[in-house]
């Protein structure tokens, strides 16, 4: 039997990083070697390394990170399509092969974000592309392993904005975008049977509930 696959989704500032750290520590205390993976199209560790290398190229293949007129101008047309295709291929390799191999070796896998988050990102950021209808993206959804536990961490939009300011997030979402994300995340949680957590509660309360949900075993 494969090791568990636990995925965390939810609104920015809901406390995913904190709860993932606590769950990783829980697994380690029980003798497991969990693997934590960041899953987000175009922003996986391998993809980020590739982008940094391209930005250092003399010809300036890619614009600097973050929102800018240069980025908007460059990231369109064929270059945008290429970026989307490569990001999906990257996730196919990571989810279809990497995660499966880790689980087969007995290592629990904890994902910070998952395919659902990437699909939402693409819908919000590139609506004209309708990436969710692409054959390649449908292949990704088919290949990606089904989570053992899917956890959705949510907070009100106002709380997300406040926490982003406190963390000094460099590129926070606008209120409008957060409201759309929150509505979509609620829909995702219903369709995909995510366990939803109200993250306005104390960290310890949420961690205890996650522990009971995941049932980390010795």
Steps between C-alpha positions, in 0.01 A plus 500: 500500500634844406590759762243779548469804277374802695426824316442846645307763305341827597513875515824694551570566866284213624798335668587220257873531559461489879270197491720317248804557724312358798381197303849432365634509855224264613595247233869528593428449868330174407795373302389591146695698240240725342576689180360849464438626146387837365250435219403801292518531123801706395633532856630156596861490630635362171306754294622786720863395448445495123344848507789643704748365247304647209476841670880506525539443128648801314204521262250537786276210403270558797398820681575547873273323747185679616234716342627753246418648158801319358372168628151564360649598164736202473271234645244483222437317179727209422733559796208475741375183333851352522523593869164334567591184310835467678343561839242227438766257377701577813200411717435181302854386579483612863157353576486210258849369573666680793218475754418143403863392548523669839181334621608161365821533702292542815542875545186701582460794261361833622418748225480874550230570236397248238352470152181677606698813591679505165172463314357792698813711437476441126129583496553829685822610331448377144121472447524533122726194477245263662787276608268266689366386160842423356568132434835531681336640813232231495783246480660660808176471697469137397861411585526688832446258791182539699579639847457285806395816683406830335499790745358845424609784731281809474472843661290807416635730229557785746707271722705387200574863409601580859732199526660580163579852622648365823717255304593777255409284200677639190219423251171459693171435325248782483179485702303420184732213408487361854120509497499306176754254637300445816182431302686258273670325790164439664376351174814287467460371854146385428571336164828333604401416857762706678486517879449870573665671800402837645842652551383792710531251787822463703786316329499224762129432450540471123811281538315262731211473256739438210674231706171324561408528133831370367547236772881490497591148604807355670 
